[in-house]
Amino acid sequence: MVAIVLVWFSYIPGARSSPPDPPLSSPVDYNRGNNDMDPRAWLASAYGVFLSNVAVWALSRYGFEKDWAMISRSTVLDNFHNGFGFDTDSFLANGVGHPYHGSIYFQAGRAAGLSFAPSALITFAGSLQWELFMENTRPSINDLVNTTLAGIALGEMTVRLANLVVDDDSEGWSRVFRELTSTAMAPTYGLGRGVQGRWFYQGPSPERPPFGFALESGPYVSGGRDWPTELSGLIALRAAYDDVANVRGDVPFEHFSIAADVAAAPWLESSRLDAEGELWGARVSLASSRDTLVAATMGYDLVRSRAIKFSGAEVGAGIYLTERARRSRRLDVHARLLYLPIGSISPETPFQDGMRDYSFGTGAIAKLLVEYRSKPARLFVDLDQAWLHVLDGPPGNEFASISRAGAEVSLGAGFHLSGVVDETTRRHPFASVFGSSNALIGAQALIGWSGEWRGTTSGNR
């Protein structure tokens, strides 16, 4: 894969980005795409996506000898003749593998110097090429939609996270660590920096917005009327890129948040990912202590538990209200309504189609987050309610409700204790209170460490 990316940037005329101007006294924006009007950048992006697809196909065909990778001219013609349908891949293949593959496409555009919108088009083109040419199975509409949309969201997030780490003004082992870490976060983007000479170039440092994160671990117990009680370990990550109260809303993903939980054992048996960012919006001042952002949003959700499986890329709108009572007290209310073009959900009526035990559908998801902070404590309630009209699977409508409530107390030196109660069910939030028999109730007791950087700018542009 490394060799292919090297070829990508080395043999396309003009594909290498010009080195930045000599070092400046102030930071510069690494996230700005400056090559949208340069056809060589488009060619480099397209060629990079093509070689990425060839690399994944070759590994599957000759390394793992996958049946679906046995392609020929006739399989390609069949794909064009048969048109798009729904696939029978496993939940993790569609829920994890394809979104990650899409982010690789998006990073190729950003590595060539394209901005957000052109990189999104490159992501769609890469997914379309894969579905039509690189498999001998019928092209999958669910893969085309979710690889593209989830790839755009996760791709921009990973590029911006990588640019928090890299620093053209650093040297020595610090520079080596930064470049390797950023490449692990955004592989195509990081390798692009390398073959362009940016790994060794000395230049200005990047602008860095405020960034906060928390790593947590501890025991997790879950059970319900229909579920035996189980105890496992849990690893959790929370991250926020810039403060939603500071951003103007004129740049895609100048603010985004990521929340992920993974069961330590059995691995991935219980997992959750909620990644969402603002595309464009406008800020409205309601009062001196209130600040509201109204914005179009985009993100990706994945839930895998004993009670339900659910995943999907989403687009929609949200209202983000921040009220500061005092310097140490803050209330945030985020309300969002999002469209799910094609989502996945395990049905109430079990069925099996190949490796697939879940349905595809189209629908919507409503989200509400209320968070109150008063040092040294944090309280929150997080409610998600999804609805899907089944397009492929047992007919009907399917619902998923994920509710979480918790508290956190700071211990000093960046450490904190937190307790969280969650519920996953097919009914409305807190359905167990009203007698829903399929609700899965969980409780977490976590110890964590958090960090925060104030940044060198109010938001990357």
C-alpha positions as CSV (number, residue, x, y, z in Angstrom):
1,M,0.0,0.0,0.0
2,V,2.9,2.4,0.9
3,A,4.5,1.7,-2.5
4,I,1.3,2.3,-4.4
5,V,0.7,5.7,-2.7
6,L,4.4,6.6,-3.5
7,V,3.7,5.9,-7.1
8,W,0.5,7.9,-6.9
9,F,2.3,11.1,-5.9
10,S,5.6,10.5,-7.7
11,Y,4.5,9.8,-11.2
12,I,1.5,12.0,-11.7
13,P,2.9,15.3,-13.3
14,G,2.4,18.1,-10.9
15,A,0.8,16.0,-8.2
16,R,3.2,17.1,-5.6
17,S,2.0,20.1,-3.7
18,S,4.3,23.1,-3.8
19,P,6.1,23.5,-0.5
20,P,4.6,26.2,1.7
21,D,6.0,29.7,2.0
22,P,9.1,30.2,4.2
23,P,8.4,30.0,8.0
24,L,6.1,32.7,9.3
25,S,5.8,34.2,12.7
26,S,2.2,33.1,13.1
27,P,0.5,29.7,12.6
28,V,-1.1,28.9,9.3
29,D,-4.2,26.8,8.4
30,Y,-3.2,23.2,7.3
31,N,-6.9,22.4,6.7
32,R,-7.4,24.9,3.9
33,G,-7.7,23.4,0.4
34,N,-5.9,25.6,-2.1
35,N,-5.9,23.4,-5.2
36,D,-9.6,23.2,-6.2
37,M,-8.9,24.9,-9.6
38,D,-5.8,22.8,-10.4
39,P,-6.7,19.9,-12.7
40,R,-3.5,18.1,-11.6
41,A,-4.9,17.9,-8.0
42,W,-8.1,16.3,-9.3
43,L,-6.0,13.9,-11.3
44,A,-3.8,13.0,-8.4
45,S,-6.9,12.4,-6.2
46,A,-8.6,10.2,-8.7
47,Y,-5.5,8.3,-9.4
48,G,-4.9,7.8,-5.6
49,V,-8.4,6.5,-5.2
50,F,-8.0,4.1,-8.1
51,L,-4.7,2.7,-6.7
52,S,-6.2,2.4,-3.2
53,N,-9.1,0.3,-4.7
54,V,-6.6,-1.8,-6.7
55,A,-4.5,-2.4,-3.5
56,V,-7.5,-3.6,-1.4
57,W,-8.8,-5.8,-4.3
58,A,-5.4,-7.3,-4.9
59,L,-5.0,-8.2,-1.2
60,S,-8.4,-9.7,-1.1
61,R,-7.9,-11.6,-4.3
62,Y,-4.4,-13.0,-3.9
63,G,-3.8,-12.7,-0.2
64,F,-7.1,-13.9,1.2
65,E,-8.5,-15.5,-1.9
66,K,-12.0,-14.0,-1.5
67,D,-14.6,-15.3,-3.9
68,W,-16.1,-11.9,-4.5
69,A,-12.7,-10.6,-5.7
70,M,-12.6,-13.0,-8.6
71,I,-13.5,-10.3,-11.2
72,S,-13.3,-10.3,-15.0
73,R,-14.7,-8.4,-17.9
74,S,-17.9,-10.4,-17.7
75,T,-18.5,-9.7,-14.0
76,V,-18.1,-6.0,-14.7
77,L,-20.6,-6.2,-17.6
78,D,-23.0,-8.1,-15.3
79,N,-22.7,-5.4,-12.7
80,F,-23.8,-2.7,-15.2
81,H,-26.6,-5.0,-16.4
82,N,-28.0,-6.0,-13.1
83,G,-27.9,-2.6,-11.4
84,F,-27.9,-1.9,-7.7
85,G,-29.4,-3.9,-4.9
86,F,-28.7,-4.7,-1.2
87,D,-25.8,-6.9,-0.2
88,T,-25.5,-9.7,2.4
89,D,-22.3,-8.7,4.1
90,S,-21.8,-9.0,7.9
91,F,-22.8,-6.1,10.2
92,L,-19.2,-5.2,11.0
93,A,-18.2,-5.3,7.3
94,N,-20.9,-2.8,6.4
95,G,-20.8,-0.8,9.7
96,V,-17.0,-0.5,10.1
97,G,-15.2,-1.6,7.0
98,H,-17.0,0.5,4.4
99,P,-17.1,3.7,6.4
100,Y,-13.3,3.4,7.0
101,H,-12.7,2.7,3.3
102,G,-14.7,5.8,2.4
103,S,-12.5,7.9,4.7
104,I,-9.5,6.7,2.8
105,Y,-11.0,8.1,-0.4
106,F,-11.7,11.4,1.2
107,Q,-8.2,11.7,2.6
108,A,-6.8,11.2,-0.9
109,G,-8.6,14.4,-2.0
110,R,-7.4,16.4,1.0
111,A,-3.8,15.1,0.6
112,A,-3.8,16.5,-3.0
113,G,-4.9,19.9,-1.6
114,L,-8.6,19.8,-2.4
115,S,-11.1,21.3,-0.1
116,F,-14.1,19.7,1.5
117,A,-16.6,19.6,-1.4
118,P,-14.3,18.3,-4.1
119,S,-13.0,15.7,-1.7
120,A,-16.6,14.6,-1.1
121,L,-17.0,14.1,-4.9
122,I,-13.8,12.1,-5.0
123,T,-15.3,9.9,-2.2
124,F,-18.4,9.2,-4.2
125,A,-16.4,8.4,-7.3
126,G,-14.2,5.9,-5.4
127,S,-17.2,4.1,-3.9
128,L,-18.9,3.9,-7.3
129,Q,-15.8,2.5,-8.9
130,W,-15.5,-0.2,-6.2
131,E,-19.1,-1.3,-6.5
132,L,-19.1,-1.5,-10.3
133,F,-15.6,-2.8,-11.1
134,M,-13.9,-4.4,-8.0
135,E,-16.4,-7.1,-6.9
136,N,-18.2,-9.9,-8.8
137,T,-21.4,-9.5,-6.7
138,R,-24.3,-7.2,-7.5
139,P,-23.5,-3.5,-6.8
140,S,-24.7,-2.5,-3.4
141,I,-26.7,0.7,-3.0
142,N,-26.3,0.6,0.8
143,D,-22.5,0.4,0.4
144,L,-22.5,3.3,-2.1
145,V,-24.5,5.5,0.2
146,N,-22.8,4.7,3.5
147,T,-19.3,4.5,2.2
148,T,-19.7,7.9,0.6
149,L,-21.5,9.7,3.4
150,A,-19.7,8.1,6.3
151,G,-16.4,8.4,4.5
152,I,-16.9,12.1,4.1
153,A,-17.7,12.7,7.7
154,L,-15.0,10.4,9.1
155,G,-12.5,11.5,6.5
156,E,-12.7,15.2,7.4
157,M,-12.6,14.4,11.1
158,T,-9.5,12.2,10.8
159,V,-7.7,14.8,8.6
160,R,-8.4,17.6,11.1
161,L,-7.3,15.4,14.0
162,A,-4.1,14.6,12.1
163,N,-3.4,18.3,11.6
164,L,-3.7,18.8,15.3
165,V,-0.6,16.5,15.7
166,V,1.6,17.5,12.8
167,D,3.9,20.5,13.0
168,D,6.2,21.6,10.3
169,D,8.2,23.6,12.8
170,S,9.1,20.6,14.9
171,E,12.3,18.6,14.7
172,G,14.0,15.4,15.8
173,W,12.2,12.6,17.5
174,S,9.2,14.9,18.2
175,R,8.8,15.3,14.4
176,V,9.1,11.6,13.8
177,F,6.4,10.9,16.4
178,R,4.1,13.5,15.1
179,E,4.3,12.3,11.5
180,L,3.8,8.6,12.4
181,T,0.9,9.4,14.7
182,S,-0.9,11.6,12.2
183,T,-0.3,8.9,9.5
184,A,-1.9,6.3,11.7
185,M,-4.9,8.6,12.2
186,A,-5.3,9.5,8.4
187,P,-3.2,7.0,6.4
188,T,-3.7,8.4,2.9
189,Y,-3.3,12.0,4.1
190,G,-0.2,11.2,6.1
191,L,1.5,9.3,3.3
192,G,0.6,12.1,0.9
193,R,2.5,14.5,3.2
194,G,5.5,12.1,3.1
195,V,5.8,11.8,-0.6
196,Q,5.3,15.5,-1.1
197,G,8.3,16.1,1.2
198,R,6.3,17.6,4.0
199,W,7.6,15.1,6.5
200,F,11.0,16.9,6.5
201,Y,10.1,20.4,5.4
202,Q,10.6,23.2,8.0
203,G,7.7,25.7,8.0
204,P,5.2,27.4,10.2
205,S,3.2,25.6,12.8
206,P,-0.5,24.9,12.2
207,E,-3.4,26.8,13.6
208,R,-5.0,24.6,16.3
209,P,-8.5,25.2,17.7
210,P,-9.4,24.2,21.3
211,F,-9.6,20.4,21.6
212,G,-10.6,18.3,24.5
213,F,-10.7,14.5,25.0
214,A,-11.3,11.9,27.7
215,L,-10.2,8.3,28.0
216,E,-12.1,6.1,30.4
217,S,-12.2,2.4,31.5
218,G,-13.9,0.4,34.0
219,P,-16.5,-2.4,34.7
220,Y,-19.8,-2.5,32.7
221,V,-22.7,-4.6,33.8
222,S,-25.8,-5.1,31.7
223,G,-29.0,-7.2,31.8
224,G,-32.8,-7.1,31.6
225,R,-36.0,-9.2,31.7
226,D,-35.1,-10.9,28.5
227,W,-31.3,-10.7,29.0
228,P,-29.1,-12.5,31.5
229,T,-26.8,-10.3,33.5
230,E,-23.3,-10.0,32.1
231,L,-20.2,-8.2,33.5
232,S,-17.4,-7.0,31.1
233,G,-14.8,-4.3,30.9
234,L,-15.4,-1.1,28.9
235,I,-13.0,1.3,27.2
236,A,-14.5,4.7,26.3
237,L,-13.3,7.7,24.3
238,R,-14.8,11.2,24.1
239,A,-13.4,14.0,22.0
240,A,-14.5,17.5,21.0
241,Y,-12.9,19.5,18.2
242,D,-13.3,23.2,19.0
243,D,-16.1,24.6,21.2
244,V,-19.5,24.7,19.5
245,A,-20.1,28.0,21.4
246,N,-17.1,29.6,19.5
247,V,-17.5,28.5,15.9
248,R,-19.1,30.7,13.3
249,G,-20.6,27.9,11.2
250,D,-19.1,29.0,7.9
251,V,-16.6,26.1,7.5
252,P,-17.5,22.4,7.4
253,F,-16.5,20.5,10.5
254,E,-14.9,23.4,12.3
255,H,-16.5,21.7,15.2
256,F,-17.2,18.0,15.7
257,S,-17.6,15.5,18.5
258,I,-16.8,11.8,18.8
259,A,-18.0,9.4,21.4
260,A,-17.0,5.7,21.3
261,D,-17.5,2.7,23.7
262,V,-16.0,-0.7,23.2
263,A,-16.3,-3.7,25.4
264,A,-12.9,-5.1,26.4
265,A,-14.2,-8.7,26.4
266,P,-15.8,-10.2,24.4
267,W,-14.2,-7.8,21.9
268,L,-16.8,-5.7,20.0
269,E,-19.7,-7.6,21.5
270,S,-20.9,-4.3,22.9
271,S,-19.8,-1.2,21.0
272,R,-21.0,2.3,20.1
273,L,-19.8,5.1,17.9
274,D,-21.4,8.5,17.6
275,A,-19.5,10.9,15.4
276,E,-21.1,14.2,14.2
277,G,-20.1,17.6,13.0
278,E,-21.6,20.8,11.7
279,L,-21.5,21.5,7.9
280,W,-22.7,25.1,7.6
281,G,-24.8,27.3,9.9
282,A,-25.5,30.7,11.4
283,R,-25.2,32.0,14.9
284,V,-28.1,33.7,16.7
285,S,-27.7,35.6,19.9
286,L,-30.8,35.2,22.1
287,A,-29.5,37.1,25.2
288,S,-26.3,38.1,26.8
289,S,-25.7,34.7,28.4
290,R,-27.2,32.6,25.6
291,D,-25.6,31.8,22.2
292,T,-27.3,29.6,19.6
293,L,-25.9,27.9,16.5
294,V,-28.4,26.7,13.9
295,A,-26.6,24.4,11.5
296,A,-26.8,21.6,8.9
297,T,-25.1,18.6,10.4
298,M,-23.6,15.3,9.2
299,G,-22.4,12.2,11.0
300,Y,-22.3,8.5,11.6
301,D,-23.8,6.2,14.2
302,L,-23.2,2.6,15.1
303,V,-24.6,0.6,18.0
304,R,-23.9,-3.1,18.6
305,S,-25.3,-4.7,21.7
306,R,-27.2,-7.9,22.7
307,A,-30.5,-6.0,22.3
308,I,-30.0,-4.4,18.9
309,K,-27.7,-3.6,16.0
310,F,-28.0,-0.3,14.3
311,S,-25.8,1.8,12.0
312,G,-26.1,4.5,9.4
313,A,-24.8,7.8,8.0
314,E,-27.0,10.8,8.5
315,V,-27.5,14.4,7.4
316,G,-29.9,16.9,8.9
317,A,-30.2,20.0,11.0
318,G,-29.5,20.9,14.6
319,I,-29.9,23.7,17.2
320,Y,-27.0,24.2,19.6
321,L,-27.8,26.3,22.6
322,T,-25.1,27.4,25.1
323,E,-25.9,29.3,28.3
324,R,-23.2,30.5,30.7
325,A,-24.5,31.4,34.1
326,R,-21.0,32.1,35.5
327,R,-17.5,31.4,34.4
328,S,-17.6,28.0,36.1
329,R,-21.2,27.0,35.1
330,R,-22.4,26.2,31.7
331,L,-25.5,24.5,30.2
332,D,-25.5,23.0,26.7
333,V,-28.6,21.8,24.8
334,H,-28.2,20.2,21.4
335,A,-31.3,19.1,19.5
336,R,-31.0,17.5,16.1
337,L,-33.2,15.9,13.5
338,L,-31.4,13.8,11.0
339,Y,-32.3,11.9,7.8
340,L,-31.0,8.3,7.3
341,P,-30.9,7.6,3.6
342,I,-30.1,3.9,4.2
343,G,-29.6,2.5,7.7
344,S,-29.1,-1.0,9.1
345,I,-31.1,-2.4,12.0
346,S,-31.6,-5.9,13.5
347,P,-35.3,-6.7,13.2
348,E,-37.6,-7.9,15.9
349,T,-38.3,-10.9,13.7
350,P,-34.9,-12.7,13.3
351,F,-33.9,-13.7,9.8
352,Q,-30.7,-14.7,8.0
353,D,-29.6,-13.8,4.5
354,G,-26.0,-15.0,3.8
355,M,-23.9,-13.3,6.5
356,R,-26.6,-10.8,7.1
357,D,-29.0,-10.9,10.1
358,Y,-30.2,-7.3,9.9
359,S,-32.5,-5.2,7.7
360,F,-31.9,-2.1,5.5
361,G,-34.3,0.8,5.7
362,T,-34.7,4.5,5.3
363,G,-35.9,6.8,8.0
364,A,-34.8,9.4,10.6
365,I,-33.1,9.8,14.0
366,A,-33.9,12.4,16.6
367,K,-31.2,13.3,19.1
368,L,-31.2,15.4,22.3
369,L,-28.2,16.1,24.5
370,V,-28.5,18.1,27.7
371,E,-25.2,18.7,29.6
372,Y,-24.6,20.8,32.7
373,R,-21.2,21.7,33.9
374,S,-20.3,23.2,37.3
375,K,-16.7,22.6,38.3
376,P,-15.7,20.1,39.4
377,A,-18.8,18.1,38.2
378,R,-20.6,17.3,34.9
379,L,-24.1,16.0,34.5
380,F,-25.7,14.8,31.2
381,V,-28.6,13.1,29.5
382,D,-28.3,11.8,26.0
383,L,-31.4,10.5,24.1
384,D,-31.4,9.0,20.6
385,Q,-34.6,7.7,18.9
386,A,-34.3,6.2,15.4
387,W,-37.0,5.0,13.0
388,L,-36.4,3.0,9.8
389,H,-39.0,1.9,7.2
390,V,-37.6,-1.5,6.0
391,L,-36.6,-1.6,2.4
392,D,-34.9,-5.1,2.5
393,G,-35.8,-7.5,5.3
394,P,-38.9,-8.5,7.3
395,P,-41.4,-5.8,6.1
396,G,-42.6,-3.1,8.4
397,N,-41.1,-0.3,10.6
398,E,-38.2,-0.8,13.0
399,F,-37.3,1.4,16.0
400,A,-34.2,1.9,18.1
401,S,-33.9,3.9,21.3
402,I,-30.5,4.6,23.0
403,S,-30.7,6.5,26.2
404,R,-27.8,7.5,28.5
405,A,-27.6,9.5,31.7
406,G,-24.5,10.1,33.9
407,A,-22.4,12.2,36.2
408,E,-18.7,12.9,36.4
409,V,-16.6,14.3,39.2
410,S,-13.1,15.7,38.8
411,L,-10.3,14.2,41.0
412,G,-7.6,16.7,40.0
413,A,-4.5,16.3,37.8
414,G,-6.8,15.5,34.8
415,F,-8.4,12.4,36.4
416,H,-12.1,11.9,37.0
417,L,-14.7,9.4,38.1
418,S,-17.9,8.9,36.2
419,G,-21.0,6.8,36.4
420,V,-23.3,6.1,33.5
421,V,-26.7,4.3,33.2
422,D,-27.8,3.4,29.7
423,E,-30.7,1.7,28.0
424,T,-31.0,0.1,24.6
425,T,-34.5,-0.9,23.4
426,R,-36.8,-0.9,20.4
427,R,-39.3,1.4,22.0
428,H,-39.2,5.0,23.2
429,P,-36.5,6.4,25.7
430,F,-36.7,4.8,29.1
431,A,-39.2,2.3,27.9
432,S,-38.3,-0.1,30.7
433,V,-40.1,2.3,33.1
434,F,-43.3,1.5,31.2
435,G,-42.8,-2.2,31.0
436,S,-40.9,-2.8,27.8
437,S,-39.6,-6.4,28.1
438,N,-36.8,-6.1,25.5
439,A,-34.9,-3.3,27.2
440,L,-31.3,-3.9,27.9
441,I,-30.1,-1.9,30.9
442,G,-26.4,-1.2,31.5
443,A,-24.4,0.6,34.2
444,Q,-20.8,1.8,34.0
445,A,-18.4,2.9,36.7
446,L,-15.4,4.4,35.0
447,I,-12.1,6.2,35.9
448,G,-10.7,8.4,33.3
449,W,-8.1,10.9,32.3
450,S,-8.9,14.0,30.2
451,G,-6.9,16.7,28.5
452,E,-7.6,20.0,26.9
453,W,-5.8,22.4,24.7
454,R,-6.9,26.0,24.4
455,G,-5.6,26.2,20.8
456,T,-3.9,28.9,18.8
457,T,-7.0,30.1,17.0
458,S,-10.8,30.2,17.6
459,G,-11.3,27.7,14.8
460,N,-9.5,26.2,11.9
461,R,-10.3,27.8,8.5
